[in-house]
Amino acid sequence: MAQSMGAAAANSALTKPLTPGLILLMAVSSGITVANLYYNQPLLADIGRTFGVGAKQAGLISMLTQFGYAAGLFLFIPLGDIQEKRKLIAGLLLAVGVALIGVAAAPNLAWMYAASFVVGLTTTAPQMIIPLAAELAPPEERGKVIGSVMSGLLIGILLARTVAGLIGELFGWRFMFGLAAAAMFALAFILWKRLPASRPVIRLSYPALIRSMGKLIAEQRTLREAALIAACMFGAFSVFLDLADLLFGGARLRLRQRDSRALRLGRRGRRLRRLGHRPAGRQGESDSNGGLHDSGRYSFVCLLLAGRFLARGAGRGGRLARLGGAGRTGIQPSASLCADSGG
């Protein structure tokens, strides 16, 4: 079966060659799209004030977005092996654009929760763009191409909060999500025109494809270890930044978006130290500072676990990459699902 899948991957018909311009387009598209998952994080305090809720209720918005993303990875990414990728990517971008409009127009918190979950559910196009780039690239350049597209994705993750904080401060959080929706519609049109058409890699039913992911996780120890490392590190990253944004934008500090974005602890250090010595539990305020300390401890535990597994696997360099050779469908969605569950 692996041989037949490998042959199918090698013979997939791609109508356009991979050019530097196309690589750049894929990298930028991955970054702009994945940013949808993180726009809400620096805006949680503002959203909470809009709906008159505290940090706990506002924090659920980010959590539901990540839950939706994990569900989308499980449900949609395997379709890239049995359906035409360009059509799937464009369709998902249109869907996330509609979901972002739902977030921007949310009249109440329940609507916001539902729309945020759908945003996460449909923000899976980057995880289809990366395999498409790998298919298009010659074998000797595949690592370089994947690294370039992944760089765009990671830059999008890192810049999303800065962009959202800046636009949210200037125009409000609703404008930020409306602008993101417009970007998704434009990107869907551009990618539909520029991406090459591809044939399905394998011939399997959707239920059989889903089952193959579980089988890979059960059989491949290296895959499990790599996924666990990524889950611990991504969990630490997400927990710290979510709670930090709520603390800096909450009632006890009321820092402006640009202060929260830059995390200017040097200039704000005295104020933060005074906060740490205040008695907790002011009337009408949530103890976000204590929550931040708890999340910090959780983050360090996650990083410690990740480092321990990484040290154990340091001598096995390249094993996960070798697992992902032609014909091994399910490797990327399996690893991505486990990794993003940590967030």
C-alpha positions in Angstrom: 0.0 0.0 0.0 2.9 2.4 0.8 4.4 1.7 -2.6 1.1 2.5 -4.4 0.7 5.7 -2.4 4.3 6.7 -3.1 3.7 6.2 -6.8 0.5 8.2 -6.7 2.4 11.1 -5.0 5.1 11.0 -7.5 2.7 11.0 -10.4 0.4 13.7 -9.1 -0.2 16.2 -12.0 0.8 19.7 -11.2 0.2 22.2 -14.0 2.6 25.0 -12.8 6.2 24.9 -11.9 7.4 26.0 -8.5 8.9 29.5 -8.8 10.4 31.9 -6.2 7.4 34.1 -6.6 5.1 31.2 -5.9 7.1 30.1 -2.8 6.9 33.7 -1.5 3.1 33.7 -2.1 2.7 30.5 -0.2 4.8 31.7 2.7 2.9 35.0 2.9 -0.4 33.3 2.6 0.4 30.8 5.4 1.4 33.7 7.7 -1.6 35.8 7.0 -4.0 32.9 7.4 -2.5 31.4 10.6 -2.6 34.8 12.2 -6.4 34.5 12.4 -5.8 32.2 15.4 -4.0 34.8 17.4 -5.7 38.2 16.6 -8.0 37.8 19.5 -5.3 37.3 22.2 -4.1 41.0 22.6 -7.7 42.1 22.2 -9.3 39.9 25.0 -9.4 42.6 27.6 -11.1 45.0 25.1 -13.6 42.3 24.1 -14.3 41.5 27.7 -15.1 45.2 28.4 -17.4 45.3 25.4 -19.5 42.4 26.6 -19.1 43.3 30.3 -17.3 40.1 31.4 -14.1 39.3 33.2 -10.9 37.6 32.3 -12.1 34.1 32.8 -15.0 34.5 30.3 -12.9 36.5 27.8 -10.2 33.9 28.0 -12.6 31.2 26.7 -12.6 33.0 23.3 -9.0 32.1 22.7 -9.4 28.6 24.1 -12.4 27.9 21.8 -10.4 29.2 18.8 -7.6 26.7 19.5 -10.1 23.9 20.1 -11.6 24.7 16.8 -8.2 24.6 15.2 -7.5 21.2 16.6 -10.8 19.9 15.3 -10.1 21.4 11.9 -6.8 19.7 11.7 -8.4 16.4 12.4 -11.4 16.8 10.1 -10.0 18.8 7.1 -6.3 18.3 6.7 -6.6 14.6 5.7 -8.9 15.7 2.8 -5.8 17.1 1.1 -4.7 13.5 0.4 -7.9 12.5 -1.4 -9.2 15.8 -2.8 -7.7 18.6 -5.0 -5.8 20.9 -2.7 -6.3 24.2 -4.5 -10.1 23.9 -4.3 -9.8 22.9 -0.6 -7.5 25.8 0.3 -9.7 28.4 -1.5 -12.9 27.0 0.1 -11.4 27.1 3.6 -10.3 30.7 3.1 -13.8 31.7 2.1 -15.2 29.9 5.1 -12.8 31.5 7.6 -13.6 34.9 6.0 -17.3 34.4 6.8 -16.5 33.2 10.3 -14.4 36.4 10.9 -17.3 38.5 9.8 -19.3 36.7 12.4 -16.7 37.6 15.1 -16.6 41.2 14.0 -20.4 41.5 14.1 -20.9 39.4 17.3 -23.8 40.9 19.3 -23.2 38.9 22.5 -20.7 36.6 24.1 -22.4 33.3 23.0 -22.2 34.4 19.4 -18.5 35.4 19.9 -17.8 31.9 21.3 -19.4 30.1 18.4 -17.8 32.3 15.7 -14.4 32.0 17.3 -14.6 28.2 17.3 -15.5 28.3 13.6 -12.6 30.6 12.9 -10.3 28.0 14.4 -12.1 25.2 12.6 -11.5 26.7 9.2 -8.1 28.2 9.7 -6.4 25.1 8.4 -5.4 26.2 4.9 -1.7 26.7 5.9 -1.4 23.1 6.8 -2.5 22.3 3.2 -0.3 24.8 1.6 2.9 23.3 3.2 2.3 19.8 1.8 1.5 21.3 -1.6 4.8 23.2 -1.6 6.5 19.9 -0.7 4.8 18.2 -3.7 5.8 20.9 -6.1 9.5 21.1 -5.0 12.2 19.0 -6.5 13.5 16.4 -4.0 16.9 18.2 -3.7 15.1 21.5 -2.8 12.2 20.2 -0.8 13.7 21.0 2.6 14.5 24.5 1.6 11.0 25.1 0.2 9.3 23.7 3.3 11.6 25.8 5.5 10.7 29.0 3.5 6.9 28.4 3.8 7.2 27.4 7.4 9.1 30.7 8.1 6.2 32.6 6.7 3.8 30.7 9.0 5.9 31.3 12.1 6.3 35.0 11.3 2.6 35.2 11.0 2.1 33.7 14.4 4.6 36.2 16.0 3.4 39.3 14.2 -0.4 38.6 14.6 -0.5 40.0 18.1 1.5 43.1 17.2 -0.8 43.9 14.2 -4.0 43.1 16.2 -2.9 45.3 19.1 -2.0 48.2 16.9 -5.1 48.1 14.8 -7.3 47.4 17.8 -5.9 50.4 19.6 -6.5 52.7 16.6 -9.8 51.5 15.2 -11.3 48.9 17.7 -11.3 45.2 17.8 -14.3 44.7 15.5 -12.4 46.6 12.7 -9.5 44.2 13.1 -11.6 41.1 12.5 -13.4 42.8 9.6 -10.1 43.6 8.0 -8.9 40.0 8.5 -12.1 38.8 6.8 -11.4 41.0 3.8 -7.9 39.7 3.6 -9.2 36.1 3.5 -11.5 36.8 0.6 -8.8 38.5 -1.3 -6.3 35.6 -0.6 -8.9 33.0 -1.7 -9.1 34.7 -5.1 -5.4 35.1 -5.5 -4.5 31.5 -4.5 -7.3 30.1 -6.7 -5.7 31.9 -9.7 -2.0 31.3 -8.8 -1.8 27.9 -7.2 -1.3 24.8 -9.4 -4.0 22.2 -9.7 -3.1 18.8 -8.2 -4.4 15.3 -8.3 -5.2 13.4 -5.1 -2.2 11.6 -3.7 -4.0 8.4 -2.7 -7.3 6.6 -3.2 -8.9 6.0 0.2 -12.2 6.6 1.7 -12.4 9.4 4.3 -13.1 7.1 7.2 -10.1 4.9 6.2 -7.9 8.0 6.0 -9.0 9.1 9.5 -8.2 5.6 10.9 -4.8 5.7 9.3 -3.8 8.7 11.4 -4.5 6.8 14.6 -2.5 3.8 13.3 0.5 6.0 12.5 0.4 7.5 16.0 0.2 4.1 17.5 3.0 2.6 15.4 5.5 5.4 15.1 7.3 6.2 18.4 9.3 9.1 16.8 6.1 10.7 15.7 4.6 10.5 19.2 7.7 12.0 20.7 7.9 14.9 18.2 4.2 15.6 18.7 4.5 15.6 22.5 7.5 18.0 22.3 5.6 20.4 20.1 2.5 20.1 22.3 4.4 21.1 25.4 6.2 24.0 23.8 3.1 25.3 22.1 1.1 25.0 25.3 3.7 27.0 27.3 3.8 29.6 24.6 0.0 30.0 24.4 -0.8 29.9 28.1 1.8 32.6 29.0 0.8 35.1 26.2 -3.0 34.7 26.8 -2.8 35.4 30.5 -0.1 38.1 30.0 -2.4 40.0 27.6 -5.3 39.7 30.1 -3.2 41.0 32.9 -1.7 43.9 31.1 -5.0 45.0 29.6 -7.1 44.3 32.7 -8.5 46.5 35.4 -5.4 46.4 37.6 -2.9 47.7 35.1 -4.9 49.2 32.2 -1.9 49.3 30.0 -2.5 50.5 26.4 -2.2 48.1 23.6 1.2 49.3 22.5 2.6 48.8 26.0 1.1 45.3 26.1 2.5 44.5 22.7 6.1 45.5 23.5 6.0 44.1 27.0 8.1 47.0 28.1 8.9 45.6 31.5 11.8 47.8 32.0 9.8 51.0 31.8 6.8 49.5 33.6 8.8 47.5 36.1 8.0 49.6 39.1 4.3 49.4 38.4 4.4 45.7 38.0 6.4 45.3 41.2 3.8 47.4 43.1 1.1 45.2 41.7 2.8 42.1 43.0 2.8 43.5 46.5 -0.8 44.7 46.6 -3.3 42.6 48.5 -5.2 40.5 46.0 -9.0 40.4 45.7 -10.1 44.0 45.2 -13.8 44.2 44.8 -14.8 43.9 41.2 -11.4 42.7 40.0 -10.3 39.2 39.1 -7.0 38.0 40.5 -5.3 37.9 37.1 -1.9 38.3 38.7 -2.3 35.0 40.5 -3.5 33.4 37.4 -0.4 34.6 35.5 1.8 33.1 38.2 0.0 29.8 37.9 0.3 29.8 34.1 4.0 30.6 34.4 4.5 27.5 36.5 2.5 25.4 34.0 4.6 26.9 31.2 7.8 25.9 32.9 6.6 22.4 33.5 5.6 22.1 29.8 9.0 23.4 28.7 10.8 21.0 31.1 8.9 18.1 29.6 9.6 19.2 26.1 13.3 19.6 26.8 13.5 16.2 28.4 12.0 14.5 25.4 14.0 16.6 23.1 17.2 15.5 24.8 16.3 11.9 24.6 15.6 12.2 20.9 18.6 14.4 20.0 20.5 11.4 18.6 17.7 10.4 16.3 18.0 13.4 14.0 16.1 13.1 10.7 13.9 10.2 11.8 10.7 12.1 11.7 11.7 13.6 8.3 12.2 10.1 7.0 8.8 9.1 8.2 7.3 11.8 6.0 8.5 10.5 2.8 6.3 9.9 -0.2 3.4 7.7 0.5 3.2 8.2 4.3 0.0 10.1 4.4 -1.3 11.2 7.8 2.2 12.1 9.2 1.7 15.8 9.1 -2.0 16.0 10.3 -1.2 13.5 13.1 1.7 15.5 14.3 -0.1 18.8 13.9 -3.2 17.6 15.8 -1.1 16.4 18.7 1.1 19.6 18.7 -1.8 22.1 18.6 -3.7 20.2 21.3 -1.1 21.7 23.6 -2.3 25.2 22.7 
